[in-house]
Amino acid sequence: MLEGLSEEECLSIGLEAAKTALTTSRPVADTLFGREHQAWRNKAVFESLM
């Protein structure tokens, strides 16, 4: 599913998936996101603390 995407794109999608999973008490969230979600377009921004 993520093959060929940049590290930043994969991170953005992974973080959104984790956020979605953590906001529900069910095994699968009621609301999932598809490729139209901003996570597929926006690259994650992260800074090194070093």
mmCIF file of the N, C-alpha and C atoms, coordinates in Angstrom:
data_MODEL
# 
_entry.id   MODEL 
# 
loop_
_atom_site.group_PDB 
_atom_site.id 
_atom_site.type_symbol 
_atom_site.label_atom_id 
_atom_site.label_alt_id 
_atom_site.label_comp_id 
_atom_site.label_asym_id 
_atom_site.label_entity_id 
_atom_site.label_seq_id 
_atom_site.pdbx_PDB_ins_code 
_atom_site.Cartn_x 
_atom_site.Cartn_y 
_atom_site.Cartn_z 
_atom_site.occupancy 
_atom_site.B_iso_or_equiv 
_atom_site.pdbx_formal_charge 
_atom_site.auth_seq_id 
_atom_site.auth_comp_id 
_atom_site.auth_asym_id 
_atom_site.auth_atom_id 
_atom_site.pdbx_PDB_model_num 
ATOM 1   N N  . MET A 1 1  ? 0.829   -1.193 0.000  1.00 0.00 ? 1  MET A N  1 
ATOM 2   C CA . MET A 1 1  ? 0.000   0.000  0.000  1.00 0.00 ? 1  MET A CA 1 
ATOM 3   C C  . MET A 1 1  ? 0.874   1.259  0.000  1.00 0.00 ? 1  MET A C  1 
ATOM 4   N N  . LEU A 1 2  ? 1.966   1.220  0.710  1.00 0.00 ? 2  LEU A N  1 
ATOM 5   C CA . LEU A 1 2  ? 2.830   2.402  0.826  1.00 0.00 ? 2  LEU A CA 1 
ATOM 6   C C  . LEU A 1 2  ? 4.070   2.304  -0.061 1.00 0.00 ? 2  LEU A C  1 
ATOM 7   N N  . GLU A 1 3  ? 4.185   1.224  -0.818 1.00 0.00 ? 3  GLU A N  1 
ATOM 8   C CA . GLU A 1 3  ? 5.360   1.012  -1.648 1.00 0.00 ? 3  GLU A CA 1 
ATOM 9   C C  . GLU A 1 3  ? 5.555   2.167  -2.629 1.00 0.00 ? 3  GLU A C  1 
ATOM 10  N N  . GLY A 1 4  ? 6.754   2.660  -2.683 1.00 0.00 ? 4  GLY A N  1 
ATOM 11  C CA . GLY A 1 4  ? 7.073   3.741  -3.610 1.00 0.00 ? 4  GLY A CA 1 
ATOM 12  C C  . GLY A 1 4  ? 6.877   5.135  -3.042 1.00 0.00 ? 4  GLY A C  1 
ATOM 13  N N  . LEU A 1 5  ? 6.269   5.232  -1.865 1.00 0.00 ? 5  LEU A N  1 
ATOM 14  C CA . LEU A 1 5  ? 6.067   6.544  -1.253 1.00 0.00 ? 5  LEU A CA 1 
ATOM 15  C C  . LEU A 1 5  ? 7.307   6.939  -0.467 1.00 0.00 ? 5  LEU A C  1 
ATOM 16  N N  . SER A 1 6  ? 7.483   8.224  -0.277 1.00 0.00 ? 6  SER A N  1 
ATOM 17  C CA . SER A 1 6  ? 8.632   8.717  0.471  1.00 0.00 ? 6  SER A CA 1 
ATOM 18  C C  . SER A 1 6  ? 8.488   8.395  1.960  1.00 0.00 ? 6  SER A C  1 
ATOM 19  N N  . GLU A 1 7  ? 9.600   8.498  2.658  1.00 0.00 ? 7  GLU A N  1 
ATOM 20  C CA . GLU A 1 7  ? 9.584   8.260  4.105  1.00 0.00 ? 7  GLU A CA 1 
ATOM 21  C C  . GLU A 1 7  ? 8.630   9.226  4.796  1.00 0.00 ? 7  GLU A C  1 
ATOM 22  N N  . GLU A 1 8  ? 8.627   10.487 4.374  1.00 0.00 ? 8  GLU A N  1 
ATOM 23  C CA . GLU A 1 8  ? 7.749   11.489 4.984  1.00 0.00 ? 8  GLU A CA 1 
ATOM 24  C C  . GLU A 1 8  ? 6.281   11.166 4.750  1.00 0.00 ? 8  GLU A C  1 
ATOM 25  N N  . GLU A 1 9  ? 5.944   10.688 3.543  1.00 0.00 ? 9  GLU A N  1 
ATOM 26  C CA . GLU A 1 9  ? 4.556   10.330 3.254  1.00 0.00 ? 9  GLU A CA 1 
ATOM 27  C C  . GLU A 1 9  ? 4.128   9.116  4.082  1.00 0.00 ? 9  GLU A C  1 
ATOM 28  N N  . CYS A 1 10 ? 4.999   8.121  4.175  1.00 0.00 ? 10 CYS A N  1 
ATOM 29  C CA . CYS A 1 10 ? 4.696   6.929  4.973  1.00 0.00 ? 10 CYS A CA 1 
ATOM 30  C C  . CYS A 1 10 ? 4.510   7.289  6.439  1.00 0.00 ? 10 CYS A C  1 
ATOM 31  N N  . LEU A 1 11 ? 5.358   8.172  6.938  1.00 0.00 ? 11 LEU A N  1 
ATOM 32  C CA . LEU A 1 11 ? 5.244   8.606  8.327  1.00 0.00 ? 11 LEU A CA 1 
ATOM 33  C C  . LEU A 1 11 ? 3.934   9.343  8.567  1.00 0.00 ? 11 LEU A C  1 
ATOM 34  N N  . SER A 1 12 ? 3.554   10.205 7.656  1.00 0.00 ? 12 SER A N  1 
ATOM 35  C CA . SER A 1 12 ? 2.299   10.951 7.784  1.00 0.00 ? 12 SER A CA 1 
ATOM 36  C C  . SER A 1 12 ? 1.106   10.000 7.832  1.00 0.00 ? 12 SER A C  1 
ATOM 37  N N  . ILE A 1 13 ? 1.098   9.017  6.948  1.00 0.00 ? 13 ILE A N  1 
ATOM 38  C CA . ILE A 1 13 ? 0.002   8.053  6.902  1.00 0.00 ? 13 ILE A CA 1 
ATOM 39  C C  . ILE A 1 13 ? 0.003   7.181  8.156  1.00 0.00 ? 13 ILE A C  1 
ATOM 40  N N  . GLY A 1 14 ? 1.181   6.762  8.595  1.00 0.00 ? 14 GLY A N  1 
ATOM 41  C CA . GLY A 1 14 ? 1.289   5.949  9.801  1.00 0.00 ? 14 GLY A CA 1 
ATOM 42  C C  . GLY A 1 14 ? 0.823   6.675  11.043 1.00 0.00 ? 14 GLY A C  1 
ATOM 43  N N  . LEU A 1 15 ? 1.201   7.950  11.156 1.00 0.00 ? 15 LEU A N  1 
ATOM 44  C CA . LEU A 1 15 ? 0.770   8.735  12.310 1.00 0.00 ? 15 LEU A CA 1 
ATOM 45  C C  . LEU A 1 15 ? -0.744  8.924  12.323 1.00 0.00 ? 15 LEU A C  1 
ATOM 46  N N  . GLU A 1 16 ? -1.320  9.160  11.169 1.00 0.00 ? 16 GLU A N  1 
ATOM 47  C CA . GLU A 1 16 ? -2.777  9.314  11.089 1.00 0.00 ? 16 GLU A CA 1 
ATOM 48  C C  . GLU A 1 16 ? -3.473  8.004  11.436 1.00 0.00 ? 16 GLU A C  1 
ATOM 49  N N  . ALA A 1 17 ? -2.933  6.884  10.974 1.00 0.00 ? 17 ALA A N  1 
ATOM 50  C CA . ALA A 1 17 ? -3.512  5.580  11.303 1.00 0.00 ? 17 ALA A CA 1 
ATOM 51  C C  . ALA A 1 17 ? -3.432  5.323  12.808 1.00 0.00 ? 17 ALA A C  1 
ATOM 52  N N  . ALA A 1 18 ? -2.303  5.665  13.418 1.00 0.00 ? 18 ALA A N  1 
ATOM 53  C CA . ALA A 1 18 ? -2.157  5.490  14.872 1.00 0.00 ? 18 ALA A CA 1 
ATOM 54  C C  . ALA A 1 18 ? -3.134  6.378  15.623 1.00 0.00 ? 18 ALA A C  1 
ATOM 55  N N  . LYS A 1 19 ? -3.272  7.623  15.192 1.00 0.00 ? 19 LYS A N  1 
ATOM 56  C CA . LYS A 1 19 ? -4.211  8.546  15.840 1.00 0.00 ? 19 LYS A CA 1 
ATOM 57  C C  . LYS A 1 19 ? -5.636  8.010  15.745 1.00 0.00 ? 19 LYS A C  1 
ATOM 58  N N  . THR A 1 20 ? -5.997  7.494  14.595 1.00 0.00 ? 20 THR A N  1 
ATOM 59  C CA . THR A 1 20 ? -7.334  6.941  14.397 1.00 0.00 ? 20 THR A CA 1 
ATOM 60  C C  . THR A 1 20 ? -7.552  5.735  15.314 1.00 0.00 ? 20 THR A C  1 
ATOM 61  N N  . ALA A 1 21 ? -6.542  4.877  15.432 1.00 0.00 ? 21 ALA A N  1 
ATOM 62  C CA . ALA A 1 21 ? -6.662  3.691  16.283 1.00 0.00 ? 21 ALA A CA 1 
ATOM 63  C C  . ALA A 1 21 ? -6.764  4.061  17.758 1.00 0.00 ? 21 ALA A C  1 
ATOM 64  N N  . LEU A 1 22 ? -6.055  5.102  18.168 1.00 0.00 ? 22 LEU A N  1 
ATOM 65  C CA . LEU A 1 22 ? -6.037  5.477  19.580 1.00 0.00 ? 22 LEU A CA 1 
ATOM 66  C C  . LEU A 1 22 ? -7.279  6.241  20.033 1.00 0.00 ? 22 LEU A C  1 
ATOM 67  N N  . THR A 1 23 ? -8.089  6.694  19.093 1.00 0.00 ? 23 THR A N  1 
ATOM 68  C CA . THR A 1 23 ? -9.278  7.470  19.458 1.00 0.00 ? 23 THR A CA 1 
ATOM 69  C C  . THR A 1 23 ? -10.525 6.603  19.590 1.00 0.00 ? 23 THR A C  1 
ATOM 70  N N  . THR A 1 24 ? -10.358 5.292  19.598 1.00 0.00 ? 24 THR A N  1 
ATOM 71  C CA . THR A 1 24 ? -11.507 4.408  19.730 1.00 0.00 ? 24 THR A CA 1 
ATOM 72  C C  . THR A 1 24 ? -11.211 3.305  20.746 1.00 0.00 ? 24 THR A C  1 
ATOM 73  N N  . SER A 1 25 ? -12.240 2.807  21.363 1.00 0.00 ? 25 SER A N  1 
ATOM 74  C CA . SER A 1 25 ? -12.075 1.684  22.279 1.00 0.00 ? 25 SER A CA 1 
ATOM 75  C C  . SER A 1 25 ? -12.370 0.359  21.574 1.00 0.00 ? 25 SER A C  1 
ATOM 76  N N  . ARG A 1 26 ? -12.754 0.447  20.313 1.00 0.00 ? 26 ARG A N  1 
ATOM 77  C CA . ARG A 1 26 ? -13.074 -0.745 19.537 1.00 0.00 ? 26 ARG A CA 1 
ATOM 78  C C  . ARG A 1 26 ? -11.820 -1.269 18.831 1.00 0.00 ? 26 ARG A C  1 
ATOM 79  N N  . PRO A 1 27 ? -11.847 -2.514 18.374 1.00 0.00 ? 27 PRO A N  1 
ATOM 80  C CA . PRO A 1 27 ? -10.698 -3.063 17.665 1.00 0.00 ? 27 PRO A CA 1 
ATOM 81  C C  . PRO A 1 27 ? -10.385 -2.310 16.362 1.00 0.00 ? 27 PRO A C  1 
ATOM 82  N N  . VAL A 1 28 ? -11.440 -1.829 15.718 1.00 0.00 ? 28 VAL A N  1 
ATOM 83  C CA . VAL A 1 28 ? -11.287 -1.065 14.478 1.00 0.00 ? 28 VAL A CA 1 
ATOM 84  C C  . VAL A 1 28 ? -12.079 0.227  14.632 1.00 0.00 ? 28 VAL A C  1 
ATOM 85  N N  . ALA A 1 29 ? -11.468 1.323  14.255 1.00 0.00 ? 29 ALA A N  1 
ATOM 86  C CA . ALA A 1 29 ? -12.134 2.624  14.382 1.00 0.00 ? 29 ALA A CA 1 
ATOM 87  C C  . ALA A 1 29 ? -13.394 2.685  13.529 1.00 0.00 ? 29 ALA A C  1 
ATOM 88  N N  . ASP A 1 30 ? -14.383 3.447  13.994 1.00 0.00 ? 30 ASP A N  1 
ATOM 89  C CA . ASP A 1 30 ? -15.616 3.632  13.230 1.00 0.00 ? 30 ASP A CA 1 
ATOM 90  C C  . ASP A 1 30 ? -15.348 4.376  11.927 1.00 0.00 ? 30 ASP A C  1 
ATOM 91  N N  . THR A 1 31 ? -14.433 5.314  11.998 1.00 0.00 ? 31 THR A N  1 
ATOM 92  C CA . THR A 1 31 ? -14.122 6.130  10.828 1.00 0.00 ? 31 THR A CA 1 
ATOM 93  C C  . THR A 1 31 ? -12.697 5.845  10.382 1.00 0.00 ? 31 THR A C  1 
ATOM 94  N N  . LEU A 1 32 ? -12.557 5.338  9.192  1.00 0.00 ? 32 LEU A N  1 
ATOM 95  C CA . LEU A 1 32 ? -11.244 5.115  8.613  1.00 0.00 ? 32 LEU A CA 1 
ATOM 96  C C  . LEU A 1 32 ? -10.992 6.185  7.556  1.00 0.00 ? 32 LEU A C  1 
ATOM 97  N N  . PHE A 1 33 ? -9.768  6.321  7.134  1.00 0.00 ? 33 PHE A N  1 
ATOM 98  C CA . PHE A 1 33 ? -9.494  7.328  6.113  1.00 0.00 ? 33 PHE A CA 1 
ATOM 99  C C  . PHE A 1 33 ? -8.955  6.660  4.852  1.00 0.00 ? 33 PHE A C  1 
ATOM 100 N N  . GLY A 1 34 ? -9.351  7.211  3.728  1.00 0.00 ? 34 GLY A N  1 
ATOM 101 C CA . GLY A 1 34 ? -8.905  6.687  2.439  1.00 0.00 ? 34 GLY A CA 1 
ATOM 102 C C  . GLY A 1 34 ? -7.852  7.584  1.828  1.00 0.00 ? 34 GLY A C  1 
ATOM 103 N N  . ARG A 1 35 ? -7.534  7.317  0.590  1.00 0.00 ? 35 ARG A N  1 
ATOM 104 C CA . ARG A 1 35 ? -6.477  8.069  -0.099 1.00 0.00 ? 35 ARG A CA 1 
ATOM 105 C C  . ARG A 1 35 ? -6.822  9.535  -0.314 1.00 0.00 ? 35 ARG A C  1 
ATOM 106 N N  . GLU A 1 36 ? -8.061  9.906  -0.140 1.00 0.00 ? 36 GLU A N  1 
ATOM 107 C CA . GLU A 1 36 ? -8.421  11.316 -0.277 1.00 0.00 ? 36 GLU A CA 1 
ATOM 108 C C  . GLU A 1 36 ? -8.065  12.121 0.984  1.00 0.00 ? 36 GLU A C  1 
ATOM 109 N N  . HIS A 1 37 ? -7.719  11.445 2.066  1.00 0.00 ? 37 HIS A N  1 
ATOM 110 C CA . HIS A 1 37 ? -7.368  12.105 3.324  1.00 0.00 ? 37 HIS A CA 1 
ATOM 111 C C  . HIS A 1 37 ? -6.062  12.880 3.158  1.00 0.00 ? 37 HIS A C  1 
ATOM 112 N N  . GLN A 1 38 ? -5.946  13.967 3.875  1.00 0.00 ? 38 GLN A N  1 
ATOM 113 C CA . GLN A 1 38 ? -4.769  14.825 3.787  1.00 0.00 ? 38 GLN A CA 1 
ATOM 114 C C  . GLN A 1 38 ? -3.475  14.106 4.133  1.00 0.00 ? 38 GLN A C  1 
ATOM 115 N N  . ALA A 1 39 ? -3.533  13.043 4.918  1.00 0.00 ? 39 ALA A N  1 
ATOM 116 C CA . ALA A 1 39 ? -2.332  12.306 5.296  1.00 0.00 ? 39 ALA A CA 1 
ATOM 117 C C  . ALA A 1 39 ? -1.608  11.741 4.073  1.00 0.00 ? 39 ALA A C  1 
ATOM 118 N N  . TRP A 1 40 ? -2.345  11.488 2.999  1.00 0.00 ? 40 TRP A N  1 
ATOM 119 C CA . TRP A 1 40 ? -1.731  10.954 1.780  1.00 0.00 ? 40 TRP A CA 1 
ATOM 120 C C  . TRP A 1 40 ? -1.060  12.066 0.972  1.00 0.00 ? 40 TRP A C  1 
ATOM 121 N N  . ARG A 1 41 ? -1.404  13.314 1.239  1.00 0.00 ? 41 ARG A N  1 
ATOM 122 C CA . ARG A 1 41 ? -0.840  14.435 0.471  1.00 0.00 ? 41 ARG A CA 1 
ATOM 123 C C  . ARG A 1 41 ? 0.220   15.201 1.239  1.00 0.00 ? 41 ARG A C  1 
ATOM 124 N N  . ASN A 1 42 ? 0.045   15.318 2.549  1.00 0.00 ? 42 ASN A N  1 
ATOM 125 C CA . ASN A 1 42 ? 0.968   16.108 3.358  1.00 0.00 ? 42 ASN A CA 1 
ATOM 126 C C  . ASN A 1 42 ? 2.118   15.250 3.849  1.00 0.00 ? 42 ASN A C  1 
ATOM 127 N N  . LYS A 1 43 ? 3.295   15.793 3.761  1.00 0.00 ? 43 LYS A N  1 
ATOM 128 C CA . LYS A 1 43 ? 4.451   15.087 4.291  1.00 0.00 ? 43 LYS A CA 1 
ATOM 129 C C  . LYS A 1 43 ? 4.589   15.418 5.755  1.00 0.00 ? 43 LYS A C  1 
ATOM 130 N N  . ALA A 1 44 ? 4.910   14.426 6.557  1.00 0.00 ? 44 ALA A N  1 
ATOM 131 C CA . ALA A 1 44 ? 5.080   14.623 7.995  1.00 0.00 ? 44 ALA A CA 1 
ATOM 132 C C  . ALA A 1 44 ? 6.297   15.519 8.227  1.00 0.00 ? 44 ALA A C  1 
ATOM 133 N N  . VAL A 1 45 ? 6.189   16.343 9.204  1.00 0.00 ? 45 VAL A N  1 
ATOM 134 C CA . VAL A 1 45 ? 7.294   17.233 9.582  1.00 0.00 ? 45 VAL A CA 1 
ATOM 135 C C  . VAL A 1 45 ? 7.762   16.804 10.953 1.00 0.00 ? 45 VAL A C  1 
ATOM 136 N N  . PHE A 1 46 ? 9.023   16.493 11.051 1.00 0.00 ? 46 PHE A N  1 
ATOM 137 C CA . PHE A 1 46 ? 9.579   16.124 12.335 1.00 0.00 ? 46 PHE A CA 1 
ATOM 138 C C  . PHE A 1 46 ? 10.955  16.748 12.475 1.00 0.00 ? 46 PHE A C  1 
ATOM 139 N N  . GLU A 1 47 ? 11.325  17.022 13.703 1.00 0.00 ? 47 GLU A N  1 
ATOM 140 C CA . GLU A 1 47 ? 12.600  17.659 13.971 1.00 0.00 ? 47 GLU A CA 1 
ATOM 141 C C  . GLU A 1 47 ? 13.427  16.752 14.887 1.00 0.00 ? 47 GLU A C  1 
ATOM 142 N N  . SER A 1 48 ? 14.686  16.739 14.636 1.00 0.00 ? 48 SER A N  1 
ATOM 143 C CA . SER A 1 48 ? 15.584  15.994 15.480 1.00 0.00 ? 48 SER A CA 1 
ATOM 144 C C  . SER A 1 48 ? 15.893  16.813 16.734 1.00 0.00 ? 48 SER A C  1 
ATOM 145 N N  . LEU A 1 49 ? 15.946  16.156 17.870 1.00 0.00 ? 49 LEU A N  1 
ATOM 146 C CA . LEU A 1 49 ? 16.271  16.834 19.113 1.00 0.00 ? 49 LEU A CA 1 
ATOM 147 C C  . LEU A 1 49 ? 17.768  16.904 19.341 1.00 0.00 ? 49 LEU A C  1 
ATOM 148 N N  . MET A 1 50 ? 18.523  16.354 18.442 1.00 0.00 ? 50 MET A N  1 
ATOM 149 C CA . MET A 1 50 ? 19.985  16.349 18.579 1.00 0.00 ? 50 MET A CA 1 
ATOM 150 C C  . MET A 1 50 ? 20.622  17.494 17.833 1.00 0.00 ? 50 MET A C  1 
# 
